[in-house]
Amino acid sequence: MKCEICQQSVYGKDGITVIGIGAAHIQCFEREKAMYRVFAGILISELDDHAFNDLYEKVITEKNARSLDSTQREVELF
């Protein structure tokens, strides 16, 4: 099998199968994921400003909620 990213042969422990892409070297996939800023299947670099700001607010809200103890767990709306 060939890596879908670099087109070199993939052997043994060096390769993985990526859903939606196919066979890839682990290093190639990690580099590709970092370059296009992908997290949990979301291609962050392709979000428009409105969607990016909405995602940012949700992340900040969740981070704040996790940092509080159980008696203070009310979600702060902006």
Secondary structure per residue as TSV (DSSP state, phi and psi in degrees):
chain	resnum	aa	ss	phi	psi
A	1	M	-	360.0	151.9
A	2	K	B	-111.5	145.7
A	3	C	-	-66.4	130.5
A	4	E	T	-71.0	-13.2
A	5	I	T	-96.4	-49.9
A	6	C	T	-106.2	-8.0
A	7	Q	-	67.7	14.9
A	8	Q	-	-92.0	161.6
A	9	S	B	-65.4	142.8
A	10	V	-	-111.1	125.5
A	11	Y	-	-127.2	140.7
A	12	G	G	49.5	-133.9
A	13	K	G	-69.2	-12.4
A	14	D	G	-76.6	-14.8
A	15	G	E	-115.6	159.3
A	16	I	E	-139.3	164.3
A	17	T	E	-108.1	121.3
A	18	V	E	-102.7	125.2
A	19	I	T	-60.4	129.1
A	20	G	T	87.7	-13.0
A	21	I	T	-117.2	-53.9
A	22	G	E	119.9	-151.7
A	23	A	E	-71.0	142.3
A	24	A	E	-157.7	152.4
A	25	H	E	-71.0	146.3
A	26	I	H	-58.8	-45.1
A	27	Q	H	-64.1	-40.5
A	28	C	H	-63.8	-43.7
A	29	F	H	-65.1	-43.7
A	30	E	H	-62.8	-41.8
A	31	R	H	-64.6	-43.9
A	32	E	H	-63.0	-43.0
A	33	K	H	-63.4	-41.7
A	34	A	H	-69.5	-38.6
A	35	M	H	-65.8	-38.1
A	36	Y	T	-96.8	8.2
A	37	R	T	50.0	64.5
A	38	V	E	-102.2	133.2
A	39	F	E	-139.6	124.9
A	40	A	T	52.4	39.2
A	41	G	T	82.0	0.0
A	42	I	E	-98.1	122.5
A	43	L	E	-85.1	90.4
A	44	I	G	-59.8	-36.9
A	45	S	G	-67.0	-15.4
A	46	E	G	-99.7	0.6
A	47	L	-	-72.7	139.5
A	48	D	-	-75.1	171.3
A	49	D	H	-58.5	-41.0
A	50	H	H	-63.9	-48.9
A	51	A	H	-65.2	-39.2
A	52	F	H	-63.5	-45.1
A	53	N	H	-65.0	-36.9
A	54	D	H	-64.1	-45.0
A	55	L	H	-61.6	-43.7
A	56	Y	H	-59.2	-46.5
A	57	E	H	-62.9	-39.7
A	58	K	H	-66.4	-39.3
A	59	V	H	-65.5	-45.7
A	60	I	H	-62.3	-42.5
A	61	T	H	-61.7	-44.9
A	62	E	H	-65.4	-40.4
A	63	K	H	-62.2	-44.5
A	64	N	H	-63.5	-41.1
A	65	A	H	-64.7	-37.2
A	66	R	H	-73.8	-24.1
A	67	S	H	-82.4	-13.6
A	68	L	S	-86.7	155.0
A	69	D	-	-77.7	173.4
A	70	S	G	-63.5	-24.4
A	71	T	G	-80.2	-15.5
A	72	Q	G	-110.0	16.5
A	73	R	-	-82.4	73.3
A	74	E	-	-116.9	135.5
A	75	V	-	-75.8	125.2
A	76	E	-	-85.7	124.7
A	77	L	-	-97.4	139.4
A	78	F	-	-92.9	360.0
